[in-house]
Amino acid sequence: MTATLLKPTTVRHVTSQPAITIVVVPQERFSYTQQSLESIYRHTHCPFNLIYVDAGSPRRIQKYLTREATKRGFTLLRSEQFLAPNQARNLGLSQVSTEYVVFVDNDIHVAPGWLDQLWRCAKETNAAVVSPLTCVGQPLHDRIQSAGGEVRIFMDVKGKQIRRCLYEKRFLVNRSAAGIKDQLYRRGCEFATLDCLLVKRDIFDRLGPLDEKLLGAQEDADFCLGVNRLGGQMFCEPTALVTHVPQTSYRWSDMAYFMLRWSDTWEVESLMYFQQKWDLDMDQYFLDRYRQLGHRRHNRFIYPLLDQVMGELNLPWLEKLAIGLERWFNQVIADRHARLSDNITIKKISQTPVAKTTKQRPQRQAASLSQPRLMLH
């Protein structure tokens, strides 16, 4: 994949020098963009820069982000084509010059003081990576999705057979944050998710950029294994609280990206590449992952639709037909994206806020944009 950069239009930057840059990227849909971004500005108290990577969103989201970039003065990077999360993160990362970068998915809702707590933990522990307590769903900040975890490669010995396997575990999954406050404390860990993660910028000087060949799976484990191999310290800070807000959206712009993001093609390519990269043997972990291909799409769209159509009836043939048609259509979407992604144009818009006391438009001037790392897949 190559990237063509359009000449950006910018105005002069504000004079403050934050130590943190937030990079917001697409996760699986676009319809939570406004709520997520507003939560960041409402609940973040320490100074920060913000880079928003907008990849393939519909026109109404484009217009909203352009207005907000003008109003709030953040940097907006725009691609007309969909990007995988690691591609978008690397694009934002290429523009970061602060000591820390915080990756945030565009469906994350943050709680008050979240960034202050992440930064405090990083400073007090000298951590390379700090994860918040990440919850999922409504009500906000209740059901835990991840409180850190463990990930490592181990040798599984059974008789004369020795296999190199992956171990991965998330702490406190599906527990109520309010109900287990006594178990929520700062702890060292080996695993965190890139959904929302503070990272010391210089770790990438040794680790390299995030692996863009991981399109639809294993990007969290891959990053954490790399950090652990370098000896970087990783912590989960539960006083920093965020929530991933998944919702079923039947807008075509959301469905198209969701189906590509969790496509069989992207997931199979990612699993095979990850297994090869870390020299892992085929075991039950990978067999289960291959067996579950498409489960996010089917649980979100196919099964609810079948429930409405069939009611109390049990029609296995209809379920099989519906899933078969969905898999065919999913492959069409993945193939179309592969054809369109040979050349991706990135447009950069960097602006300072427009003062509320004046209606005069800011003057624009050219600014440089370093080449992002977008890899062929």
C-alpha positions in Angstrom: 0.0 0.0 0.0 1.3 3.5 -0.9 0.2 6.8 0.6 -0.1 10.0 -1.4 -0.1 13.1 0.8 -2.1 16.2 -0.2 -0.6 19.6 0.7 -2.1 20.5 4.1 -3.6 23.8 5.0 -2.8 25.0 8.5 -2.6 28.1 10.7 -0.1 28.8 13.5 -0.1 26.4 16.4 -0.9 27.3 20.0 2.1 28.0 22.2 1.5 25.4 25.0 3.7 22.4 24.9 1.8 19.3 26.3 3.7 16.1 27.0 0.9 14.0 25.7 -0.6 13.5 22.2 -4.0 11.6 21.9 -4.4 9.7 18.7 -8.0 8.8 17.9 -8.6 6.1 15.3 -11.5 4.1 13.9 -12.4 0.9 15.8 -15.3 -0.7 14.0 -17.9 2.1 13.2 -18.3 5.9 13.0 -21.6 6.7 14.6 -20.2 7.2 18.1 -17.6 9.7 16.9 -19.2 12.8 18.4 -20.0 11.3 21.9 -16.5 9.9 22.1 -14.7 13.1 21.1 -16.9 15.3 23.4 -16.1 13.0 26.3 -12.4 13.5 25.7 -12.6 17.3 25.8 -15.1 17.4 28.6 -13.2 15.0 30.9 -9.6 15.6 30.2 -8.0 18.2 32.5 -4.3 18.1 31.7 -2.9 19.7 28.5 -2.7 17.5 25.4 -2.4 17.6 21.7 -4.9 15.6 19.6 -4.6 13.9 16.3 -7.7 12.5 14.8 -7.4 9.9 12.0 -10.6 9.8 10.0 -10.6 6.9 7.6 -13.6 6.5 5.3 -16.2 8.0 7.5 -19.5 9.3 5.9 -19.9 12.9 4.9 -21.8 14.0 8.0 -18.9 12.8 10.2 -16.4 14.4 7.9 -18.2 17.8 8.3 -18.5 17.4 12.1 -14.7 16.6 12.5 -13.7 19.5 10.2 -15.8 21.9 12.3 -14.4 20.5 15.5 -10.8 20.7 14.2 -11.4 24.4 13.5 -13.1 25.0 16.8 -10.7 23.1 19.0 -7.4 23.3 17.1 -6.6 19.6 16.7 -4.9 17.9 13.7 -7.2 16.0 11.4 -5.9 13.3 9.1 -8.4 12.2 6.5 -8.4 9.1 4.2 -11.2 8.4 1.8 -10.6 4.7 2.2 -11.0 2.5 5.3 -7.8 1.7 7.3 -7.1 -1.1 9.7 -6.6 0.2 13.2 -2.8 -0.3 13.2 -2.5 1.5 9.9 -4.5 4.4 11.4 -2.4 4.4 14.6 0.8 4.4 12.7 -0.4 7.3 10.6 -1.2 9.3 13.7 2.0 8.2 15.4 4.1 9.5 12.5 2.9 13.0 13.5 3.6 12.7 17.3 6.6 14.5 18.9 5.5 14.5 22.5 6.9 12.3 25.3 3.8 10.2 25.4 1.2 9.1 23.0 -2.3 7.8 23.9 -4.1 5.6 21.4 -7.9 5.9 21.7 -10.5 4.2 19.6 -13.4 6.3 18.3 -16.0 4.4 20.3 -14.3 5.0 23.7 -16.1 7.1 26.3 -13.7 8.5 28.9 -14.4 9.3 32.6 -13.3 12.5 34.4 -9.6 12.7 35.1 -8.7 9.6 33.0 -5.6 11.0 31.4 -4.3 12.6 34.5 -4.3 9.2 36.2 -2.6 7.5 33.3 0.1 10.1 33.2 0.6 10.0 37.0 1.0 6.3 36.9 3.5 6.5 34.1 5.6 9.1 35.9 5.5 7.3 39.3 6.4 3.9 37.8 8.5 4.9 34.8 6.2 2.6 32.8 6.5 2.2 29.1 2.8 1.4 28.8 -0.1 2.2 31.0 -3.6 0.8 30.5 -6.8 2.2 32.0 -9.6 0.1 33.5 -11.5 -0.6 30.3 -15.3 -1.3 30.6 -17.8 -2.2 27.9 -21.3 -1.3 27.1 -24.1 0.6 28.9 -24.3 1.8 31.7 -20.9 3.4 31.3 -17.9 2.4 33.4 -19.5 -0.7 34.9 -18.9 -4.0 33.2 -15.2 -4.7 32.9 -13.7 -5.6 29.6 -10.0 -5.6 30.6 -8.1 -4.7 33.8 -4.7 -5.7 32.4 -3.7 -9.3 31.9 -1.0 -11.7 31.0 0.4 -12.8 27.6 3.4 -14.9 27.0 4.8 -17.7 24.8 5.4 -21.0 26.5 6.5 -24.5 25.6 3.8 -27.1 25.9 5.4 -30.5 26.5 3.3 -33.7 26.2 5.4 -36.8 26.0 7.9 -36.4 23.1 5.8 -33.6 21.5 6.9 -30.0 22.2 4.8 -27.2 21.0 5.4 -23.4 21.1 2.1 -21.9 22.3 0.5 -18.6 23.2 -1.0 -17.9 26.6 -3.3 -14.9 27.0 -5.5 -13.9 29.9 -7.5 -10.7 30.7 -8.1 -9.9 34.4 -11.6 -9.4 35.9 -13.5 -9.8 32.6 -17.3 -9.1 32.9 -17.1 -8.2 36.5 -18.8 -5.1 37.9 -16.3 -2.4 38.6 -18.6 -1.0 41.4 -18.9 -4.4 43.0 -15.2 -5.3 43.2 -13.6 -2.0 44.2 -11.4 -3.8 46.7 -9.8 -5.8 43.8 -9.1 -2.7 41.7 -5.6 -1.4 42.4 -2.6 -0.4 40.3 -0.8 -3.5 39.2 2.0 -4.6 36.9 0.8 -6.7 33.9 1.9 -8.2 30.6 -1.1 -7.5 28.5 -3.2 -4.4 27.6 -5.4 -3.5 24.7 -4.8 -0.8 22.2 -8.4 0.4 22.5 -7.1 3.0 25.0 -3.5 2.9 25.9 -0.8 5.4 27.0 2.6 4.6 25.6 6.0 6.2 26.0 6.9 7.5 22.6 10.5 6.3 22.6 9.5 2.7 23.0 8.7 2.8 19.2 12.3 3.8 18.5 13.3 0.3 19.7 10.1 -1.6 18.8 9.4 -0.1 15.5 5.9 0.9 14.4 2.8 -1.2 15.1 2.6 -4.2 12.8 0.2 -3.3 9.9 0.0 -6.8 8.7 -2.2 -7.5 11.7 -5.4 -6.2 10.1 -8.2 -7.8 12.1 -6.7 -9.8 15.0 -3.8 -10.2 17.5 -2.6 -6.5 17.4 -2.9 -6.2 21.2 -1.0 -9.4 21.9 1.7 -8.6 19.3 2.4 -5.2 20.7 2.5 -6.4 24.3 4.8 -9.4 23.4 7.1 -6.9 21.7 7.2 -4.5 24.7 7.7 -7.4 27.1 10.6 -8.7 25.1 12.3 -5.3 25.3 11.8 -5.3 29.1 9.4 -2.4 29.1 7.2 -2.1 32.2 3.5 -2.2 31.8 0.8 -1.2 34.4 -3.0 -1.1 34.6 -4.2 2.0 36.5 -7.8 1.4 37.6 -8.4 5.0 38.7 -8.2 5.8 35.0 -11.6 4.7 33.7 -12.9 4.4 30.1 -15.7 2.4 28.4 -15.8 0.9 24.9 -19.4 1.5 23.6 -20.4 -1.1 21.0 -23.8 -0.6 19.4 -25.6 -2.1 16.5 -25.9 0.4 13.7 -27.7 -0.2 10.4 -26.2 2.8 8.7 -24.4 1.5 5.6 -21.2 3.5 6.5 -21.0 1.7 9.8 -22.0 -1.7 8.5 -19.4 -1.6 5.6 -16.5 -0.8 7.9 -17.7 -3.2 10.6 -17.9 -6.0 8.0 -14.4 -5.2 6.7 -12.9 -4.7 10.1 -14.1 -8.2 11.3 -14.0 -9.9 7.9 -12.9 -13.5 7.5 -10.1 -12.4 5.1 -8.6 -9.9 7.6 -8.9 -12.2 10.5 -7.4 -15.3 8.7 -4.5 -13.3 7.3 -3.8 -11.8 10.7 -3.9 -15.1 12.5 -1.7 -16.8 10.0 0.8 -14.0 10.0 0.9 -13.7 13.8 1.4 -17.5 14.1 4.3 -17.3 11.6 5.8 -14.2 13.1 6.1 -15.6 16.6 6.8 -19.2 15.4 3.8 -20.6 17.2 2.4 -24.1 16.6 -1.2 -24.8 15.7 -3.0 -25.5 19.0 -6.5 -25.2 20.5 -6.2 -21.4 20.8 -5.9 -21.0 17.0 -8.3 -23.8 16.2 -10.9 -22.0 18.3 -10.2 -18.7 16.6 -10.7 -20.2 13.2 -13.8 -21.9 14.3 -15.3 -18.6 15.5 -14.6 -16.7 12.2 -17.4 -14.2 11.6 -19.0 -14.5 15.1 -19.0 -10.7 15.6 -20.8 -10.1 12.4 -23.3 -12.9 12.9 -24.0 -11.9 16.5 -24.5 -8.3 15.6 -26.5 -8.6 12.4 -27.5 -12.1 11.2 -28.9 -13.7 14.4 -31.0 -10.7 15.4 -32.4 -10.6 11.9 -33.1 -14.4 11.9 -34.9 -14.1 15.3 -37.2 -11.5 13.8 -37.9 -13.6 10.7 -38.3 -17.0 12.4 -39.8 -16.1 15.7 -40.2 -19.4 17.6 -39.5 -21.5 14.6 -36.4 -23.6 14.3 -35.1 -23.5 10.7 -31.5 -24.6 10.5 -31.5 -24.5 6.7 -32.5 -20.8 6.8 -29.7 -20.0 9.3 -27.2 -21.9 7.1 -28.4 -20.0 4.0 -28.2 -16.6 5.7 -24.7 -17.2 7.0 -23.5 -18.5 3.6 -24.9 -15.4 1.8 -23.3 -13.2 4.5 -19.9 -14.8 4.1 -20.1 -14.4 0.3 -21.0 -10.7 0.7 -18.3 -10.2 3.3 -15.7 -11.6 0.8 -17.0 -9.1 -1.8 -16.4 -6.2 0.6 -12.9 -7.5 1.5 -11.9 -7.9 -2.2 -13.2 -4.5 -3.1 -11.2 -2.9 -0.4 -8.1 -4.7 -1.5 -8.5 -3.3 -5.0 -9.0 0.3 -3.7 -6.2 0.3 -1.2 -3.3 0.2 -3.6 -3.1 4.0 -3.4 -4.4 5.9 -0.4 -4.5 9.7 -0.2 -4.1 11.3 3.2 -5.2 14.9 3.7 -4.0 16.8 6.8 -5.9 19.7 8.3 -4.2 21.4 11.3 -6.0 24.4 12.7 -6.1 26.6 15.8 -9.4 27.4 17.5 -11.5 30.2 16.0 -12.0 32.8 18.7 -15.7 33.2 19.7 -15.4 37.0 19.7 -14.6 37.2 16.0 -16.2 36.0 12.8 -13.0 36.5 10.8 -11.6 33.3 9.2 -8.1 32.2 10.1 -5.4 32.6 7.5 -3.9 29.4 6.2 -0.4 28.5 5.4 1.3 25.3 4.2 2.8 22.9 6.7 4.9 19.7 6.2 3.5 16.2 6.8 6.0 13.4 7.2 5.4 10.2 5.2 3.2 7.8 7.2 4.0 4.1 7.3 1.4 2.2 5.4 2.4 -1.3 4.4 1.2 -3.5 1.6 -1.0 -6.4 2.6 
